[in-house]
Amino acid sequence: MSRVRVHNLSVSLDGYATGEGQSLDAPFGHAGTRLLDWFLRTRAFRDVHGESGGETGVDDAIARAWGPGIGAEIMGRNKFGPQRGPWEDHEWTGWWGAEPPFRTPVFVLTHHPRPSLEMEGGTTFHFIDASPHEALRRAREAAGGLDVRIGGGPSTVREFLAADLIDHLHVAIVPIVLGRGVRLWDGCEGLEERFRTESVTTPGGVTHMIFSRP
Ligand SMILES: NC(=O)c1ccc[n+]([C@@H]2O[C@H](COP(=O)([O-])OP(=O)(O)OC[C@H]3O[C@@H](n4cnc5c(N)ncnc54)[C@H](OP(=O)(O)O)[C@@H]3O)[C@@H](O)[C@H]2O)c1
């Protein structure tokens, strides 16, 4: 059976995976880029976006596990964009430009489905109103035997954790305090009992925690 994986999910010391006040100009709200700075510096990030340069090292080595073996992604509607409620227009195609880095089918969970969007480079966004089990069934079907990534945001990851559908969870704990936003861990009491946990802190100060099935 293919595995369900989360990678590079960045949280602040106080447990927030995004800030407050998401808008078109601020995908992470008041957090700005602070949660992702460690990742933006890596060569892995640059590679995925077709750019040269970037740091190598432990953060890079861990970050690049994001891509291999993945055949589909599931993401929440707020990762795809800042809109809420019914779509007012269908112009918005996500934060990532004409050629998003996913290069697989991507299932966007929303209570407001809209027609699929085929992008350049192999990404197709499908907008579905589905339970975690049903979304995973569809993603697995599209993934052709490969693994399925749960791409975030925190509400969606929490939903899949609550349904006990995640096999591998990589959380990058970033040494910042956000104070407000959307928290990852709420309702996850006792999570550690379901997983083997390992962690490593890198020289940049990020603690990578891996929760994997025993
Ligand atoms: N820290 C990180 O590494 C990281 C990673 C990814 C994203 N992010 C950030 O996290 C934020 C988004 O996270 P979030 O927790 O606010 O939201 P989210 O998980 O991206 O999306 C939640 C929304 O998805 C829809 N949805 C979720 N489950 C559904 C289901 N089963 N059926 C139908 N619709 C469903 C609902 O939208 P509707 O009801 O409106 O349709 C819900 O309000 C963004 O700021 C993004 O940039 C951070």
Ligand as a Chemical Component Dictionary entry (heavy atoms), coordinates in Angstrom:
data_LIG
# 
_chem_comp.id                   LIG 
_chem_comp.type                 NON-POLYMER 
_chem_comp.pdbx_formal_charge   0 
_chem_comp.three_letter_code    LIG 
# 
loop_
_chem_comp_atom.comp_id 
_chem_comp_atom.atom_id 
_chem_comp_atom.alt_atom_id 
_chem_comp_atom.type_symbol 
_chem_comp_atom.charge 
_chem_comp_atom.model_Cartn_x 
_chem_comp_atom.model_Cartn_y 
_chem_comp_atom.model_Cartn_z 
_chem_comp_atom.pdbx_ordinal 
LIG N1  N1  N 0  3.818   25.912 7.677 1  
LIG C1  C1  C 0  3.796   25.200 6.578 2  
LIG O1  O1  O 0  4.717   24.417 6.282 3  
LIG C2  C2  C 0  2.609   25.326 5.661 4  
LIG C3  C3  C 0  2.370   24.358 4.682 5  
LIG C4  C4  C 0  1.256   24.529 3.856 6  
LIG C5  C5  C 0  0.435   25.647 4.006 7  
LIG N2  N2  N 1  0.721   26.564 4.967 8  
LIG C6  C6  C 0  -0.117  27.729 5.194 9  
LIG O2  O2  O 0  -1.250  27.295 5.955 10 
LIG C7  C7  C 0  -2.365  28.132 5.630 11 
LIG C8  C8  C 0  -3.518  27.258 5.220 12 
LIG O3  O3  O 0  -3.829  26.372 6.275 13 
LIG P1  P1  P 0  -5.246  26.369 7.004 14 
LIG O4  O4  O 0  -5.139  25.463 8.128 15 
LIG O5  O5  O -1 -5.656  27.792 7.214 16 
LIG O6  O6  O 0  -6.214  25.821 5.864 17 
LIG P2  P2  P 0  -6.114  24.569 4.871 18 
LIG O7  O7  O 0  -5.889  23.335 5.644 19 
LIG O8  O8  O 0  -5.197  24.879 3.748 20 
LIG O9  O9  O 0  -7.588  24.619 4.257 21 
LIG C9  C9  C 0  -8.714  24.505 5.098 22 
LIG C10 C10 C 0  -9.946  24.644 4.196 23 
LIG O10 O10 O 0  -9.977  23.572 3.246 24 
LIG C11 C11 C 0  -11.317 23.154 3.041 25 
LIG N3  N3  N 0  -11.434 21.783 3.548 26 
LIG C12 C12 C 0  -10.601 21.144 4.418 27 
LIG N4  N4  N 0  -11.012 19.870 4.620 28 
LIG C13 C13 C 0  -12.127 19.720 3.857 29 
LIG C14 C14 C 0  -12.985 18.619 3.606 30 
LIG N5  N5  N 0  -12.811 17.432 4.190 31 
LIG N6  N6  N 0  -14.021 18.798 2.748 32 
LIG C15 C15 C 0  -14.218 19.989 2.138 33 
LIG N7  N7  N 0  -13.419 21.068 2.318 34 
LIG C16 C16 C 0  -12.396 20.927 3.177 35 
LIG C17 C17 C 0  -12.195 24.137 3.811 36 
LIG O11 O11 O 0  -12.375 25.240 2.935 37 
LIG P3  P3  P 0  -13.790 25.803 2.385 38 
LIG O12 O12 O 0  -14.840 25.345 3.334 39 
LIG O13 O13 O 0  -13.579 27.286 2.392 40 
LIG O14 O14 O 0  -13.944 25.282 1.015 41 
LIG C18 C18 C 0  -11.261 24.544 4.944 42 
LIG O15 O15 O 0  -11.623 25.792 5.512 43 
LIG C19 C19 C 0  -1.904  29.070 4.545 44 
LIG O16 O16 O 0  -1.521  30.280 5.157 45 
LIG C20 C20 C 0  -0.693  28.384 3.956 46 
LIG O17 O17 O 0  0.178   29.297 3.368 47 
LIG C21 C21 C 0  1.763   26.407 5.822 48 
# 
loop_
_chem_comp_bond.comp_id 
_chem_comp_bond.atom_id_1 
_chem_comp_bond.atom_id_2 
_chem_comp_bond.value_order 
_chem_comp_bond.pdbx_ordinal 
LIG N1  C1  SING 1  
LIG C1  O1  DOUB 2  
LIG C1  C2  SING 3  
LIG C2  C3  SING 4  
LIG C2  C21 DOUB 5  
LIG C3  C4  DOUB 6  
LIG C4  C5  SING 7  
LIG C5  N2  DOUB 8  
LIG N2  C6  SING 9  
LIG N2  C21 SING 10 
LIG C6  O2  SING 11 
LIG C6  C20 SING 12 
LIG O2  C7  SING 13 
LIG C7  C8  SING 14 
LIG C7  C19 SING 15 
LIG C8  O3  SING 16 
LIG O3  P1  SING 17 
LIG P1  O4  DOUB 18 
LIG P1  O5  SING 19 
LIG P1  O6  SING 20 
LIG O6  P2  SING 21 
LIG P2  O7  DOUB 22 
LIG P2  O8  SING 23 
LIG P2  O9  SING 24 
LIG O9  C9  SING 25 
LIG C9  C10 SING 26 
LIG C10 O10 SING 27 
LIG C10 C18 SING 28 
LIG O10 C11 SING 29 
LIG C11 N3  SING 30 
LIG C11 C17 SING 31 
LIG N3  C12 SING 32 
LIG N3  C16 SING 33 
LIG C12 N4  DOUB 34 
LIG N4  C13 SING 35 
LIG C13 C14 SING 36 
LIG C13 C16 DOUB 37 
LIG C14 N5  SING 38 
LIG C14 N6  DOUB 39 
LIG N6  C15 SING 40 
LIG C15 N7  DOUB 41 
LIG N7  C16 SING 42 
LIG C17 O11 SING 43 
LIG C17 C18 SING 44 
LIG O11 P3  SING 45 
LIG P3  O12 DOUB 46 
LIG P3  O13 SING 47 
LIG P3  O14 SING 48 
LIG C18 O15 SING 49 
LIG C19 O16 SING 50 
LIG C19 C20 SING 51 
LIG C20 O17 SING 52 
# 
